[in-house]
Amino acid sequence: MVREVVSCTRENTLGDILLLMSSHEIRHLPVVDGDRLAGIISMRDVVDCRLGELETENENLKQMLSEAA
């Protein structure tokens, strides 16, 4: 447990959240909306989201290469 809780908001990007989690060495991050808890995001959530982004990017690149050939 810590005295000062590190948190994020819905406006934070995936990169912001990943940086917060790694710099503070935490695996779970509260998401706040004003002074209320809106949810909790885990490192697993971040990794799953990033993998989805990379898969989409990979498919788009494959499509661009096939169209160029």
N, CA, C and O atoms as a Tripos MOL2 file, in Angstrom:
@<TRIPOS>MOLECULE
protein
  276   275    69     0     0
PROTEIN
NO_CHARGES

@<TRIPOS>ATOM
      1 N           0.8310   -1.1760    0.0000 N.3       1 MET1
      2 CA          0.0000    0.0000    0.0000 C.3       1 MET1
      3 C           0.8800    1.2450    0.0000 C.2       1 MET1
      4 O           1.9970    1.2400    0.5180 O.2       1 MET1
      5 N           0.3520    2.3010   -0.5880 N.am      2 VAL2
      6 CA          1.0810    3.5700   -0.6430 C.3       2 VAL2
      7 C           0.2020    4.6780   -0.0610 C.2       2 VAL2
      8 O          -1.0210    4.5570    0.0100 O.2       2 VAL2
      9 N           0.8560    5.7470    0.3480 N.am      3 ARG3
     10 CA          0.0880    6.8750    0.8980 C.3       3 ARG3
     11 C          -0.5750    7.6870   -0.2080 C.2       3 ARG3
     12 O          -1.7470    8.0490   -0.1010 O.2       3 ARG3
     13 N           0.1770    7.9740   -1.2730 N.am      4 GLU4
     14 CA         -0.3720    8.7370   -2.3940 C.3       4 GLU4
     15 C          -0.7030    7.7870   -3.5330 C.2       4 GLU4
     16 O           0.1740    7.1110   -4.0700 O.2       4 GLU4
     17 N          -1.9680    7.7440   -3.8910 N.am      5 VAL5
     18 CA         -2.4250    6.8430   -4.9450 C.3       5 VAL5
     19 C          -2.2020    7.4960   -6.3070 C.2       5 VAL5
     20 O          -2.6090    8.6350   -6.5340 O.2       5 VAL5
     21 N          -1.5610    6.7720   -7.1940 N.am      6 VAL6
     22 CA         -1.3720    7.2160   -8.5680 C.3       6 VAL6
     23 C          -2.6210    6.8070   -9.3340 C.2       6 VAL6
     24 O          -3.0720    5.6680   -9.2180 O.2       6 VAL6
     25 N          -3.1830    7.7200  -10.1140 N.am      7 SER7
     26 CA         -4.3970    7.4040  -10.8600 C.3       7 SER7
     27 C          -4.3500    8.0560  -12.2320 C.2       7 SER7
     28 O          -3.4640    8.8590  -12.5270 O.2       7 SER7
     29 N          -5.3110    7.6980  -13.0580 N.am      8 CYS8
     30 CA         -5.4410    8.3080  -14.3830 C.3       8 CYS8
     31 C          -6.8940    8.7050  -14.5920 C.2       8 CYS8
     32 O          -7.7590    8.4060  -13.7690 O.2       8 CYS8
     33 N          -7.1500    9.3800  -15.7020 N.am      9 THR9
     34 CA         -8.5160    9.7490  -16.0670 C.3       9 THR9
     35 C          -8.8390    9.1200  -17.4110 C.2       9 THR9
     36 O          -7.9720    8.5230  -18.0490 O.2       9 THR9
     37 N         -10.0590    9.2510  -17.8300 N.am     10 ARG10
     38 CA        -10.4820    8.7030  -19.1280 C.3      10 ARG10
     39 C          -9.7920    9.4060  -20.2930 C.2      10 ARG10
     40 O          -9.7470    8.8750  -21.4030 O.2      10 ARG10
     41 N          -9.2640   10.5790  -20.0460 N.am     11 GLU11
     42 CA         -8.5950   11.3430  -21.0970 C.3      11 GLU11
     43 C          -7.1580   10.8820  -21.3450 C.2      11 GLU11
     44 O          -6.5790   11.2070  -22.3810 O.2      11 GLU11
     45 N          -6.5780   10.1340  -20.4120 N.am     12 ASN12
     46 CA         -5.2090    9.6630  -20.5810 C.3      12 ASN12
     47 C          -5.1280    8.6670  -21.7390 C.2      12 ASN12
     48 O          -6.0280    7.8510  -21.9390 O.2      12 ASN12
     49 N          -4.0420    8.7500  -22.4900 N.am     13 THR13
     50 CA         -3.8300    7.8220  -23.5970 C.3      13 THR13
     51 C          -3.2410    6.5190  -23.0690 C.2      13 THR13
     52 O          -2.8080    6.4320  -21.9190 O.2      13 THR13
     53 N          -3.2340    5.5200  -23.9250 N.am     14 LEU14
     54 CA         -2.6210    4.2440  -23.5760 C.3      14 LEU14
     55 C          -1.1510    4.4380  -23.2360 C.2      14 LEU14
     56 O          -0.6430    3.8140  -22.3040 O.2      14 LEU14
     57 N          -0.4680    5.2890  -23.9760 N.am     15 GLY15
     58 CA          0.9350    5.5850  -23.7060 C.3      15 GLY15
     59 C           1.1330    6.2320  -22.3420 C.2      15 GLY15
     60 O           2.0720    5.8970  -21.6200 O.2      15 GLY15
     61 N           0.2350    7.1700  -21.9890 N.am     16 ASP16
     62 CA          0.2850    7.8190  -20.6700 C.3      16 ASP16
     63 C           0.1520    6.7790  -19.5540 C.2      16 ASP16
     64 O           0.9010    6.7890  -18.5770 O.2      16 ASP16
     65 N          -0.8080    5.8960  -19.7250 N.am     17 ILE17
     66 CA         -1.0930    4.8940  -18.7120 C.3      17 ILE17
     67 C           0.0810    3.9230  -18.5690 C.2      17 ILE17
     68 O           0.4780    3.5770  -17.4570 O.2      17 ILE17
     69 N           0.6230    3.4940  -19.6870 N.am     18 LEU18
     70 CA          1.7670    2.5870  -19.6500 C.3      18 LEU18
     71 C           2.9590    3.2430  -18.9630 C.2      18 LEU18
     72 O           3.6510    2.6040  -18.1700 O.2      18 LEU18
     73 N           3.1960    4.4990  -19.2610 N.am     19 LEU19
     74 CA          4.3000    5.2310  -18.6340 C.3      19 LEU19
     75 C           4.0880    5.3530  -17.1150 C.2      19 LEU19
     76 O           5.0230    5.1510  -16.3410 O.2      19 LEU19
     77 N           2.8690    5.6800  -16.6970 N.am     20 LEU20
     78 CA          2.5610    5.7700  -15.2670 C.3      20 LEU20
     79 C           2.7940    4.4350  -14.5620 C.2      20 LEU20
     80 O           3.4050    4.3720  -13.4950 O.2      20 LEU20
     81 N           2.2920    3.3800  -15.1830 N.am     21 MET21
     82 CA          2.4110    2.0640  -14.5610 C.3      21 MET21
     83 C           3.8650    1.6180  -14.4650 C.2      21 MET21
     84 O           4.2810    1.0860  -13.4360 O.2      21 MET21
     85 N           4.6290    1.8280  -15.5090 N.am     22 SER22
     86 CA          6.0170    1.3730  -15.4640 C.3      22 SER22
     87 C           6.8860    2.2700  -14.5900 C.2      22 SER22
     88 O           7.7660    1.7680  -13.8910 O.2      22 SER22
     89 N           6.6660    3.5740  -14.6100 N.am     23 SER23
     90 CA          7.5030    4.4560  -13.8010 C.3      23 SER23
     91 C           7.2290    4.3030  -12.3040 C.2      23 SER23
     92 O           8.1230    4.5250  -11.4870 O.2      23 SER23
     93 N           5.9990    3.9230  -11.9390 N.am     24 HIS24
     94 CA          5.6600    3.7240  -10.5330 C.3      24 HIS24
     95 C           5.6850    2.2440  -10.1330 C.2      24 HIS24
     96 O           5.4030    1.8910   -8.9880 O.2      24 HIS24
     97 N           6.0320    1.3830  -11.1090 N.am     25 GLU25
     98 CA          6.1110   -0.0630  -10.8780 C.3      25 GLU25
     99 C           4.8310   -0.6180  -10.2610 C.2      25 GLU25
    100 O           4.8530   -1.2990   -9.2360 O.2      25 GLU25
    101 N           3.7030   -0.3030  -10.9280 N.am     26 ILE26
    102 CA          2.4040   -0.7840  -10.4660 C.3      26 ILE26
    103 C           1.7240   -1.5720  -11.5640 C.2      26 ILE26
    104 O           1.9810   -1.3470  -12.7470 O.2      26 ILE26
    105 N           0.8540   -2.4980  -11.1790 N.am     27 ARG27
    106 CA          0.1440   -3.3270  -12.1490 C.3      27 ARG27
    107 C          -1.3290   -2.9790  -12.2540 C.2      27 ARG27
    108 O          -2.0090   -3.4450  -13.1680 O.2      27 ARG27
    109 N          -1.8320   -2.1710  -11.3400 N.am     28 HIS28
    110 CA         -3.2390   -1.7530  -11.3710 C.3      28 HIS28
    111 C          -3.3130   -0.2580  -11.1410 C.2      28 HIS28
    112 O          -2.6150    0.2860  -10.2850 O.2      28 HIS28
    113 N          -4.1610    0.3990  -11.9090 N.am     29 LEU29
    114 CA         -4.2510    1.8550  -11.8500 C.3      29 LEU29
    115 C          -5.7210    2.2810  -11.7700 C.2      29 LEU29
    116 O          -6.5120    1.9430  -12.6500 O.2      29 LEU29
    117 N          -6.0840    3.0120  -10.7300 N.am     30 PRO30
    118 CA         -7.4600    3.5110  -10.6470 C.3      30 PRO30
    119 C          -7.7260    4.5610  -11.7290 C.2      30 PRO30
    120 O          -6.8720    5.3940  -12.0350 O.2      30 PRO30
    121 N          -8.9130    4.4980  -12.2870 N.am     31 VAL31
    122 CA         -9.3620    5.5070  -13.2510 C.3      31 VAL31
    123 C         -10.3930    6.3570  -12.5130 C.2      31 VAL31
    124 O         -11.3990    5.8450  -12.0210 O.2      31 VAL31
    125 N         -10.1310    7.6620  -12.4420 N.am     32 VAL32
    126 CA        -11.0320    8.5390  -11.6970 C.3      32 VAL32
    127 C         -11.7590    9.4930  -12.6410 C.2      32 VAL32
    128 O         -11.2460    9.8780  -13.6920 O.2      32 VAL32
    129 N         -12.9500    9.8520  -12.2350 N.am     33 ASP33
    130 CA        -13.7660   10.8340  -12.9440 C.3      33 ASP33
    131 C         -14.1290   11.8920  -11.9120 C.2      33 ASP33
    132 O         -15.0670   11.7210  -11.1330 O.2      33 ASP33
    133 N         -13.3680   12.9950  -11.9150 N.am     34 GLY34
    134 CA        -13.5230   13.9930  -10.8570 C.3      34 GLY34
    135 C         -12.9830   13.4180   -9.5640 C.2      34 GLY34
    136 O         -11.8060   13.0690   -9.4740 O.2      34 GLY34
    137 N         -13.8420   13.3190   -8.5660 N.am     35 ASP35
    138 CA        -13.4000   12.7410   -7.2920 C.3      35 ASP35
    139 C         -13.9730   11.3360   -7.0750 C.2      35 ASP35
    140 O         -13.9350   10.8080   -5.9640 O.2      35 ASP35
    141 N         -14.5050   10.7360   -8.1520 N.am     36 ARG36
    142 CA        -15.1170    9.4020   -8.0470 C.3      36 ARG36
    143 C         -14.3180    8.3650   -8.8120 C.2      36 ARG36
    144 O         -13.7480    8.6560   -9.8630 O.2      36 ARG36
    145 N         -14.2820    7.1640   -8.2820 N.am     37 LEU37
    146 CA        -13.6310    6.0490   -8.9490 C.3      37 LEU37
    147 C         -14.5080    5.5700  -10.1050 C.2      37 LEU37
    148 O         -15.6710    5.2160   -9.9100 O.2      37 LEU37
    149 N         -13.9290    5.5620  -11.3240 N.am     38 ALA38
    150 CA        -14.6780    5.1180  -12.4980 C.3      38 ALA38
    151 C         -14.3360    3.6740  -12.8500 C.2      38 ALA38
    152 O         -15.1040    3.0050  -13.5420 O.2      38 ALA38
    153 N         -13.1880    3.1920  -12.3780 N.am     39 GLY39
    154 CA        -12.7840    1.8190  -12.6700 C.3      39 GLY39
    155 C         -11.3230    1.6010  -12.3250 C.2      39 GLY39
    156 O         -10.6520    2.4700  -11.7680 O.2      39 GLY39
    157 N         -10.8560    0.4210  -12.6700 N.am     40 ILE40
    158 CA         -9.4540    0.0710  -12.4420 C.3      40 ILE40
    159 C          -8.9440   -0.5590  -13.7320 C.2      40 ILE40
    160 O          -9.6070   -1.4130  -14.3200 O.2      40 ILE40
    161 N          -7.7740   -0.1360  -14.1640 N.am     41 ILE41
    162 CA         -7.1700   -0.7170  -15.3580 C.3      41 ILE41
    163 C          -5.9260   -1.5000  -14.9210 C.2      41 ILE41
    164 O          -5.1510   -1.0400  -14.0830 O.2      41 ILE41
    165 N          -5.7540   -2.6750  -15.4980 N.am     42 SER42
    166 CA         -4.6210   -3.5120  -15.1250 C.3      42 SER42
    167 C          -3.5910   -3.5170  -16.2520 C.2      42 SER42
    168 O          -3.8770   -3.1170  -17.3810 O.2      42 SER42
    169 N          -2.3970   -3.9740  -15.9200 N.am     43 MET43
    170 CA         -1.3500   -4.0940  -16.9400 C.3      43 MET43
    171 C          -1.8200   -5.0520  -18.0360 C.2      43 MET43
    172 O          -1.4970   -4.8580  -19.2080 O.2      43 MET43
    173 N          -2.5660   -6.0620  -17.6680 N.am     44 ARG44
    174 CA         -3.1030   -7.0050  -18.6510 C.3      44 ARG44
    175 C          -4.0290   -6.2880  -19.6320 C.2      44 ARG44
    176 O          -3.9920   -6.5590  -20.8320 O.2      44 ARG44
    177 N          -4.8560   -5.3770  -19.1280 N.am     45 ASP45
    178 CA         -5.7420   -4.5890  -19.9910 C.3      45 ASP45
    179 C          -4.9210   -3.7750  -20.9940 C.2      45 ASP45
    180 O          -5.2530   -3.7110  -22.1780 O.2      45 ASP45
    181 N          -3.8520   -3.1570  -20.5040 N.am     46 VAL46
    182 CA         -2.9950   -2.3240  -21.3490 C.3      46 VAL46
    183 C          -2.3220   -3.1770  -22.4250 C.2      46 VAL46
    184 O          -2.2850   -2.7940  -23.5950 O.2      46 VAL46
    185 N          -1.7950   -4.3240  -22.0270 N.am     47 VAL47
    186 CA         -1.1120   -5.2100  -22.9780 C.3      47 VAL47
    187 C          -2.0940   -5.7240  -24.0300 C.2      47 VAL47
    188 O          -1.7750   -5.7370  -25.2190 O.2      47 VAL47
    189 N          -3.2870   -6.1470  -23.6040 N.am     48 ASP48
    190 CA         -4.2920   -6.6300  -24.5530 C.3      48 ASP48
    191 C          -4.6780   -5.5510  -25.5600 C.2      48 ASP48
    192 O          -4.8150   -5.8270  -26.7520 O.2      48 ASP48
    193 N          -4.8500   -4.3350  -25.0810 N.am     49 CYS49
    194 CA         -5.2100   -3.2210  -25.9570 C.3      49 CYS49
    195 C          -4.0950   -2.9480  -26.9590 C.2      49 CYS49
    196 O          -4.3460   -2.7680  -28.1510 O.2      49 CYS49
    197 N          -2.8740   -2.9200  -26.4670 N.am     50 ARG50
    198 CA         -1.7210   -2.6450  -27.3450 C.3      50 ARG50
    199 C          -1.5530   -3.7500  -28.3830 C.2      50 ARG50
    200 O          -1.2440   -3.4610  -29.5390 O.2      50 ARG50
    201 N          -1.7480   -5.0040  -27.9960 N.am     51 LEU51
    202 CA         -1.6650   -6.1010  -28.9500 C.3      51 LEU51
    203 C          -2.7190   -5.9550  -30.0470 C.2      51 LEU51
    204 O          -2.4470   -6.2230  -31.2180 O.2      51 LEU51
    205 N          -3.9140   -5.5310  -29.6640 N.am     52 GLY52
    206 CA         -4.9660   -5.2880  -30.6540 C.3      52 GLY52
    207 C          -4.5690   -4.1970  -31.6320 C.2      52 GLY52
    208 O          -4.8040   -4.3260  -32.8330 O.2      52 GLY52
    209 N          -3.9690   -3.1250  -31.1310 N.am     53 GLU53
    210 CA         -3.4970   -2.0400  -31.9990 C.3      53 GLU53
    211 C          -2.4250   -2.5440  -32.9670 C.2      53 GLU53
    212 O          -2.4470   -2.2140  -34.1520 O.2      53 GLU53
    213 N          -1.4970   -3.3370  -32.4600 N.am     54 LEU54
    214 CA         -0.4140   -3.8490  -33.3000 C.3      54 LEU54
    215 C          -0.9370   -4.8210  -34.3660 C.2      54 LEU54
    216 O          -0.4560   -4.8150  -35.4990 O.2      54 LEU54
    217 N          -1.9110   -5.6450  -34.0100 N.am     55 GLU55
    218 CA         -2.5040   -6.5590  -34.9920 C.3      55 GLU55
    219 C          -3.2000   -5.7890  -36.1100 C.2      55 GLU55
    220 O          -3.0730   -6.1440  -37.2820 O.2      55 GLU55
    221 N          -3.9290   -4.7400  -35.7540 N.am     56 THR56
    222 CA         -4.6000   -3.9100  -36.7500 C.3      56 THR56
    223 C          -3.5800   -3.2340  -37.6630 C.2      56 THR56
    224 O          -3.7430   -3.2160  -38.8830 O.2      56 THR56
    225 N          -2.5260   -2.6780  -37.0610 N.am     57 GLU57
    226 CA         -1.4760   -2.0340  -37.8400 C.3      57 GLU57
    227 C          -0.8010   -3.0280  -38.7840 C.2      57 GLU57
    228 O          -0.5130   -2.7010  -39.9350 O.2      57 GLU57
    229 N          -0.5530   -4.2290  -38.2960 N.am     58 ASN58
    230 CA          0.0640   -5.2640  -39.1150 C.3      58 ASN58
    231 C          -0.8220   -5.6230  -40.3130 C.2      58 ASN58
    232 O          -0.3300   -5.7500  -41.4340 O.2      58 ASN58
    233 N          -2.1100   -5.7840  -40.0760 N.am     59 GLU59
    234 CA         -3.0410   -6.1000  -41.1640 C.3      59 GLU59
    235 C          -3.1040   -4.9700  -42.1800 C.2      59 GLU59
    236 O          -3.1510   -5.2270  -43.3830 O.2      59 GLU59
    237 N          -3.1060   -3.7210  -41.7160 N.am     60 ASN60
    238 CA         -3.1240   -2.5780  -42.6310 C.3      60 ASN60
    239 C          -1.8650   -2.5310  -43.4850 C.2      60 ASN60
    240 O          -1.9390   -2.2410  -44.6790 O.2      60 ASN60
    241 N          -0.7140   -2.8120  -42.8910 N.am     61 LEU61
    242 CA          0.5360   -2.8200  -43.6530 C.3      61 LEU61
    243 C           0.5480   -3.9360  -44.6830 C.2      61 LEU61
    244 O           1.0020   -3.7340  -45.8090 O.2      61 LEU61
    245 N           0.0540   -5.1120  -44.3120 N.am     62 LYS62
    246 CA         -0.0260   -6.2320  -45.2580 C.3      62 LYS62
    247 C          -0.9170   -5.8670  -46.4440 C.2      62 LYS62
    248 O          -0.5930   -6.1700  -47.5920 O.2      62 LYS62
    249 N          -2.0390   -5.2130  -46.1540 N.am     63 GLN63
    250 CA         -2.9680   -4.8170  -47.2030 C.3      63 GLN63
    251 C          -2.3150   -3.7860  -48.1320 C.2      63 GLN63
    252 O          -2.4590   -3.8720  -49.3510 O.2      63 GLN63
    253 N          -1.6050   -2.8210  -47.5610 N.am     64 MET64
    254 CA         -0.9280   -1.8130  -48.3720 C.3      64 MET64
    255 C           0.1290   -2.4470  -49.2700 C.2      64 MET64
    256 O           0.2690   -2.0620  -50.4310 O.2      64 MET64
    257 N           0.8650   -3.4050  -48.7460 N.am     65 LEU65
    258 CA          1.8990   -4.0750  -49.5430 C.3      65 LEU65
    259 C           1.2950   -4.9110  -50.6620 C.2      65 LEU65
    260 O           1.8370   -4.9510  -51.7660 O.2      65 LEU65
    261 N           0.1870   -5.5730  -50.3900 N.am     66 SER66
    262 CA         -0.4340   -6.3930  -51.4290 C.3      66 SER66
    263 C          -1.0360   -5.5100  -52.5410 C.2      66 SER66
    264 O          -1.0400   -5.8950  -53.7100 O.2      66 SER66
    265 N          -1.5380   -4.3390  -52.1680 N.am     67 GLU67
    266 CA         -2.0820   -3.4150  -53.1610 C.3      67 GLU67
    267 C          -0.9920   -2.7820  -54.0110 C.2      67 GLU67
    268 O          -1.2210   -2.4560  -55.1760 O.2      67 GLU67
    269 N           0.1880   -2.6060  -53.4380 N.am     68 ALA68
    270 CA          1.3080   -1.9830  -54.1480 C.3      68 ALA68
    271 C           1.9600   -2.9690  -55.1220 C.2      68 ALA68
    272 O           2.6350   -2.5520  -56.0630 O.2      68 ALA68
    273 N           1.7650   -4.2550  -54.9030 N.am     69 ALA69
    274 CA          2.4360   -5.2630  -55.7570 C.3      69 ALA69
    275 C           1.7150   -5.5010  -57.0440 C.2      69 ALA69
    276 O           2.1560   -6.3140  -57.8560 O.2      69 ALA69
@<TRIPOS>BOND
     1     1     2 1
     2     2     3 1
     3     3     4 2
     4     3     5 am
     5     5     6 1
     6     6     7 1
     7     7     8 2
     8     7     9 am
     9     9    10 1
    10    10    11 1
    11    11    12 2
    12    11    13 am
    13    13    14 1
    14    14    15 1
    15    15    16 2
    16    15    17 am
    17    17    18 1
    18    18    19 1
    19    19    20 2
    20    19    21 am
    21    21    22 1
    22    22    23 1
    23    23    24 2
    24    23    25 am
    25    25    26 1
    26    26    27 1
    27    27    28 2
    28    27    29 am
    29    29    30 1
    30    30    31 1
    31    31    32 2
    32    31    33 am
    33    33    34 1
    34    34    35 1
    35    35    36 2
    36    35    37 am
    37    37    38 1
    38    38    39 1
    39    39    40 2
    40    39    41 am
    41    41    42 1
    42    42    43 1
    43    43    44 2
    44    43    45 am
    45    45    46 1
    46    46    47 1
    47    47    48 2
    48    47    49 am
    49    49    50 1
    50    50    51 1
    51    51    52 2
    52    51    53 am
    53    53    54 1
    54    54    55 1
    55    55    56 2
    56    55    57 am
    57    57    58 1
    58    58    59 1
    59    59    60 2
    60    59    61 am
    61    61    62 1
    62    62    63 1
    63    63    64 2
    64    63    65 am
    65    65    66 1
    66    66    67 1
    67    67    68 2
    68    67    69 am
    69    69    70 1
    70    70    71 1
    71    71    72 2
    72    71    73 am
    73    73    74 1
    74    74    75 1
    75    75    76 2
    76    75    77 am
    77    77    78 1
    78    78    79 1
    79    79    80 2
    80    79    81 am
    81    81    82 1
    82    82    83 1
    83    83    84 2
    84    83    85 am
    85    85    86 1
    86    86    87 1
    87    87    88 2
    88    87    89 am
    89    89    90 1
    90    90    91 1
    91    91    92 2
    92    91    93 am
    93    93    94 1
    94    94    95 1
    95    95    96 2
    96    95    97 am
    97    97    98 1
    98    98    99 1
    99    99   100 2
   100    99   101 am
   101   101   102 1
   102   102   103 1
   103   103   104 2
   104   103   105 am
   105   105   106 1
   106   106   107 1
   107   107   108 2
   108   107   109 am
   109   109   110 1
   110   110   111 1
   111   111   112 2
   112   111   113 am
   113   113   114 1
   114   114   115 1
   115   115   116 2
   116   115   117 am
   117   117   118 1
   118   118   119 1
   119   119   120 2
   120   119   121 am
   121   121   122 1
   122   122   123 1
   123   123   124 2
   124   123   125 am
   125   125   126 1
   126   126   127 1
   127   127   128 2
   128   127   129 am
   129   129   130 1
   130   130   131 1
   131   131   132 2
   132   131   133 am
   133   133   134 1
   134   134   135 1
   135   135   136 2
   136   135   137 am
   137   137   138 1
   138   138   139 1
   139   139   140 2
   140   139   141 am
   141   141   142 1
   142   142   143 1
   143   143   144 2
   144   143   145 am
   145   145   146 1
   146   146   147 1
   147   147   148 2
   148   147   149 am
   149   149   150 1
   150   150   151 1
   151   151   152 2
   152   151   153 am
   153   153   154 1
   154   154   155 1
   155   155   156 2
   156   155   157 am
   157   157   158 1
   158   158   159 1
   159   159   160 2
   160   159   161 am
   161   161   162 1
   162   162   163 1
   163   163   164 2
   164   163   165 am
   165   165   166 1
   166   166   167 1
   167   167   168 2
   168   167   169 am
   169   169   170 1
   170   170   171 1
   171   171   172 2
   172   171   173 am
   173   173   174 1
   174   174   175 1
   175   175   176 2
   176   175   177 am
   177   177   178 1
   178   178   179 1
   179   179   180 2
   180   179   181 am
   181   181   182 1
   182   182   183 1
   183   183   184 2
   184   183   185 am
   185   185   186 1
   186   186   187 1
   187   187   188 2
   188   187   189 am
   189   189   190 1
   190   190   191 1
   191   191   192 2
   192   191   193 am
   193   193   194 1
   194   194   195 1
   195   195   196 2
   196   195   197 am
   197   197   198 1
   198   198   199 1
   199   199   200 2
   200   199   201 am
   201   201   202 1
   202   202   203 1
   203   203   204 2
   204   203   205 am
   205   205   206 1
   206   206   207 1
   207   207   208 2
   208   207   209 am
   209   209   210 1
   210   210   211 1
   211   211   212 2
   212   211   213 am
   213   213   214 1
   214   214   215 1
   215   215   216 2
   216   215   217 am
   217   217   218 1
   218   218   219 1
   219   219   220 2
   220   219   221 am
   221   221   222 1
   222   222   223 1
   223   223   224 2
   224   223   225 am
   225   225   226 1
   226   226   227 1
   227   227   228 2
   228   227   229 am
   229   229   230 1
   230   230   231 1
   231   231   232 2
   232   231   233 am
   233   233   234 1
   234   234   235 1
   235   235   236 2
   236   235   237 am
   237   237   238 1
   238   238   239 1
   239   239   240 2
   240   239   241 am
   241   241   242 1
   242   242   243 1
   243   243   244 2
   244   243   245 am
   245   245   246 1
   246   246   247 1
   247   247   248 2
   248   247   249 am
   249   249   250 1
   250   250   251 1
   251   251   252 2
   252   251   253 am
   253   253   254 1
   254   254   255 1
   255   255   256 2
   256   255   257 am
   257   257   258 1
   258   258   259 1
   259   259   260 2
   260   259   261 am
   261   261   262 1
   262   262   263 1
   263   263   264 2
   264   263   265 am
   265   265   266 1
   266   266   267 1
   267   267   268 2
   268   267   269 am
   269   269   270 1
   270   270   271 1
   271   271   272 2
   272   271   273 am
   273   273   274 1
   274   274   275 1
   275   275   276 2
@<TRIPOS>SUBSTRUCTURE
     1 MET1         2 RESIDUE 1 A MET
     2 VAL2         6 RESIDUE 1 A VAL
     3 ARG3        10 RESIDUE 1 A ARG
     4 GLU4        14 RESIDUE 1 A GLU
     5 VAL5        18 RESIDUE 1 A VAL
     6 VAL6        22 RESIDUE 1 A VAL
     7 SER7        26 RESIDUE 1 A SER
     8 CYS8        30 RESIDUE 1 A CYS
     9 THR9        34 RESIDUE 1 A THR
    10 ARG10       38 RESIDUE 1 A ARG
    11 GLU11       42 RESIDUE 1 A GLU
    12 ASN12       46 RESIDUE 1 A ASN
    13 THR13       50 RESIDUE 1 A THR
    14 LEU14       54 RESIDUE 1 A LEU
    15 GLY15       58 RESIDUE 1 A GLY
    16 ASP16       62 RESIDUE 1 A ASP
    17 ILE17       66 RESIDUE 1 A ILE
    18 LEU18       70 RESIDUE 1 A LEU
    19 LEU19       74 RESIDUE 1 A LEU
    20 LEU20       78 RESIDUE 1 A LEU
    21 MET21       82 RESIDUE 1 A MET
    22 SER22       86 RESIDUE 1 A SER
    23 SER23       90 RESIDUE 1 A SER
    24 HIS24       94 RESIDUE 1 A HIS
    25 GLU25       98 RESIDUE 1 A GLU
    26 ILE26      102 RESIDUE 1 A ILE
    27 ARG27      106 RESIDUE 1 A ARG
    28 HIS28      110 RESIDUE 1 A HIS
    29 LEU29      114 RESIDUE 1 A LEU
    30 PRO30      118 RESIDUE 1 A PRO
    31 VAL31      122 RESIDUE 1 A VAL
    32 VAL32      126 RESIDUE 1 A VAL
    33 ASP33      130 RESIDUE 1 A ASP
    34 GLY34      134 RESIDUE 1 A GLY
    35 ASP35      138 RESIDUE 1 A ASP
    36 ARG36      142 RESIDUE 1 A ARG
    37 LEU37      146 RESIDUE 1 A LEU
    38 ALA38      150 RESIDUE 1 A ALA
    39 GLY39      154 RESIDUE 1 A GLY
    40 ILE40      158 RESIDUE 1 A ILE
    41 ILE41      162 RESIDUE 1 A ILE
    42 SER42      166 RESIDUE 1 A SER
    43 MET43      170 RESIDUE 1 A MET
    44 ARG44      174 RESIDUE 1 A ARG
    45 ASP45      178 RESIDUE 1 A ASP
    46 VAL46      182 RESIDUE 1 A VAL
    47 VAL47      186 RESIDUE 1 A VAL
    48 ASP48      190 RESIDUE 1 A ASP
    49 CYS49      194 RESIDUE 1 A CYS
    50 ARG50      198 RESIDUE 1 A ARG
    51 LEU51      202 RESIDUE 1 A LEU
    52 GLY52      206 RESIDUE 1 A GLY
    53 GLU53      210 RESIDUE 1 A GLU
    54 LEU54      214 RESIDUE 1 A LEU
    55 GLU55      218 RESIDUE 1 A GLU
    56 THR56      222 RESIDUE 1 A THR
    57 GLU57      226 RESIDUE 1 A GLU
    58 ASN58      230 RESIDUE 1 A ASN
    59 GLU59      234 RESIDUE 1 A GLU
    60 ASN60      238 RESIDUE 1 A ASN
    61 LEU61      242 RESIDUE 1 A LEU
    62 LYS62      246 RESIDUE 1 A LYS
    63 GLN63      250 RESIDUE 1 A GLN
    64 MET64      254 RESIDUE 1 A MET
    65 LEU65      258 RESIDUE 1 A LEU
    66 SER66      262 RESIDUE 1 A SER
    67 GLU67      266 RESIDUE 1 A GLU
    68 ALA68      270 RESIDUE 1 A ALA
    69 ALA69      274 RESIDUE 1 A ALA
